[in-house]
Amino acid sequence: MIKFLAVFIGGGLGSMVRFGISEAVSNLKSGFPAATFLANVISCCILGFLLSYSTKIEISPFIKFLFITGFCGGFSTFSTFTGETFFLIQNGNWFTAIIYILTSLLVCLFSLYLGFKIAGTFS
């Protein structure tokens, strides 16, 4: 139960930071999704630091669930996707990494489209 609490708290904090970034850059009208881009880049950097740090120093499971799963997950699930892809590449699984990247992008785009179709937005 404590793991769920850690993920819940961390996820809420991560979501709040992501929203804060969106609010901070909301006046940029460039057409580029800067808030999402910044959240993804920052979250990936934080995740990389935490994963590396946790291999050098023992971190409690609560802290791992709070920050790695919860905060980074609430801040950006792209960081998890990137971390998984990084480990696939690091372990020499290039083919699996490429398939993961392509299928994730294509299937998720199709799933989003399918959601729109189900809702009746597209004719």
N, C-alpha and C positions, 0 to 999 in steps of 0.2 A: 504494500500500500504506500510505503514511503517513496518508492520509485515514481508512482503516479503523481504524488504530491510535488515531487521535485520537477517532473516534466511539466506539470500544470503551472507552477510558479515561473519556471524558466521560460516556458512558451508564452505566457502572458507578458513577461518583461520583454522578450524578443519582439513580440507583436507591437508592443508600445513603442519600442525604439524604431521599428520599421515605419510605424505611423508618424513618429516624430520626424524622421527623415523626409517622408512624403510632404508633411506640412512645411518643413524648412525649405524645400526646393519647389514648392507649388507655384511660385511666381515665375519659374522658368517656363517659357512658352516655346521651347525649341522644337517640340514634336518628338523629341527623343525621350524615352521613359527613364529619365535620370534617377528618379527615386528608387525604382526597382533595380536599376543597374548598380547604384551605390550600395543598396542593401545587400545585393548578391556579392559584390566585391568585398565589402567589409565583413560580411558573414563568413565568406570563404577564408579570409585572412584569419579571423578569430578561430574558426574551426581548425585550420592548419596549425596555428599556435597551440591550441589546446591538445590536439592529437599528438603533436610532437612533444609537448611538455609532459603529457601523461605517460610517455614511454621512458622519460628520464626520472620522474618523481612519482611515487605512488599517490594517486588521487582517490579520495573516497568515492564509492559508487554514487552517493547522494550528489556530490559535486559534479560528477560526470553526467548524471541524468539532468541535473539542474542546468548546466551550461552547454554541454555538447548536444544532448538530445533536445532539451527544452528550449533554451535560449536561441541556439543556432537554428533549431527547427522552426521556432516561432518567428525568428528574424528572416529566415530564408531557407526553404527546403532545397533550394538550388545548391546550398552549401553541402548538404548531405549527398545529393546527386554527384556533385563535383568530387567530394571526398571518396565516394565509392568508385568513381571512374579513375581517380588518381591511384587508388590501391590496385585496381585491375591492371593499369599500365605498369605500376611499380613491380607487380608480380609477374610481368611479362605476358599478361593476357590482353594483348593489343586487339586481337580480333573481337573478343568479348566486349572490350571497352567501346570499340567502334559500333558494334551492333547495339550495345546499350544506349549510346548517345543517339544514334539514328532512330532506333525504335521508340525511345522515350519521346523524342521530339515529334516524330510523325504520329505515333499513337495518341499522344496527349493532344496534339492539334486536332486530330480526327475526333477524339473524345469531346473536346470543347465544341466542335462543330455539331456533333451528335446531340450534345446538350441543348444547343440552340435549336436544332431541328425538333427535338422533343418538346421544347417550350413553344414551338410554332413561330419563332422569330424569322427564320428563313423560309421562303416559299419553295 
